[in-house]
């Protein structure tokens, strides 16, 4: 998702999703599939955003802590030896 300072990462994610959808569905008879896929993706993005908002209410530092943990995991797993 976006940075902790962005008001909402949903805008960027939705733009990316629609770009992907338009490039993936070029054949005929795909309008129904495209509609179902789009609805599912948007529902998932909204659900994810709501989870982040609730998590921030419970712990305002949650994004910072998650980023710190992710960087630590990257260092452990991909650190050059």
C-alpha positions in Angstrom: 0.0 0.0 0.0 1.2 3.6 -0.1 3.2 5.5 2.4 2.0 6.2 6.0 1.7 9.9 5.1 -0.6 9.4 2.1 -4.3 10.0 2.9 -5.3 6.8 1.0 -3.5 4.3 -1.2 -6.8 3.2 -2.6 -6.7 5.8 -5.4 -3.4 4.6 -6.7 -4.3 0.9 -6.4 -7.5 1.4 -8.3 -5.8 3.1 -11.2 -3.3 0.3 -11.4 -6.0 -2.3 -11.3 -8.0 -0.7 -14.1 -4.9 -0.5 -16.2 -4.2 -4.2 -15.7 -7.8 -5.1 -16.4 -7.9 -3.2 -19.7 -4.7 -4.9 -20.9 -5.8 -8.4 -19.8 -9.3 -8.5 -21.3 -8.9 -7.9 -25.1 -11.0 -10.9 -26.5 -14.7 -11.0 -27.2 -17.2 -12.1 -24.6 -15.0 -10.9 -21.8 -17.2 -8.0 -20.6 -18.9 -10.2 -18.0 -15.6 -11.6 -16.8 -14.1 -8.1 -16.7 -17.1 -6.8 -14.7 -16.9 -9.6 -12.1 -13.2 -9.3 -11.8 -13.4 -5.5 -11.4 -16.1 -5.8 -8.7 -14.0 -8.4 -6.8 -10.9 -6.3 -7.0 -12.6 -3.1 -5.9 -14.3 -4.9 -3.0 -10.9 -6.3 -1.9 -9.2 -2.9 -2.1 -11.9 -1.3 -0.1 -11.8 -4.1 2.5 -8.0 -3.7 2.7 -8.2 0.0 3.2 -10.8 -0.3 5.9 -8.6 -2.8 7.7 -5.7 -0.3 7.6 -7.9 2.5 8.9 -9.1 0.3 11.8 -5.5 -0.8 12.6 -4.4 2.8 12.6 -7.1 3.6 15.2 -5.9 0.8 17.4 -2.2 1.6 16.9 -1.2 4.8 15.1 2.4 3.4 14.6 1.3 0.2 12.9 2.5 1.3 9.5 5.9 2.3 10.8 6.2 -1.0 12.8 5.2 -3.1 9.7 7.7 -1.3 7.5 10.4 -1.8 10.1 9.6 -5.5 10.4 9.5 -5.9 6.5 12.9 -4.2 6.2 14.3 -6.5 8.8 13.0 -9.6 7.0 14.5 -8.3 3.7 17.8 -7.8 5.4 17.7 -11.3 6.9 16.7 -13.1 3.7 18.5 -11.1 1.1 21.6 -9.7 2.8 24.7 -10.3 0.8 27.2 -12.6 2.5 
